[in-house]
Amino acid sequence: PVGPYNQAVAVSGQLLFVSGQIALDPATGALVGEGDVVAQTEQVIANLKAILVAAGASLDHVVKTSVFLKDMNDFGTVNEVYAKYFGGDEAPARACVEVARLPKDVSVEIECIAAL
């Protein structure tokens, strides 16, 4: 983690709140895809997936995501990657907001809530 928080918190064994993930390689802590929003989004979703799996869930259990972008001009590109993992009629609810800055100056951060 970049700060003092848990990667995820389960509530009553029913919901899993996953902290915002940025494009860090969990093995090394190194930033993945500096300046490449596609590579960053792929790594962010891989990080979310790993946390979900560790809690006994999967991306299919996600009911809500919040996407934070440093530049809303990346919205379409991030959507293309996002749709590979969260597409179709069962896509989770979502919010997407542009922010002034993200940790380590990444381009994208995503948090999620999953039903267990």
Secondary structure, DSSP 8 states (H G I E B T S, - for coil): --SSS-SEEEETTTEEEEEEE-SB-TTT--BSSTT-HHHHHHHHHHHHHHHHHHTT--GGGEEEEEEEES-GGGHHHHHHHHHHHS-STT--EEEEEE-S--GGG-SEEEEEEEE-
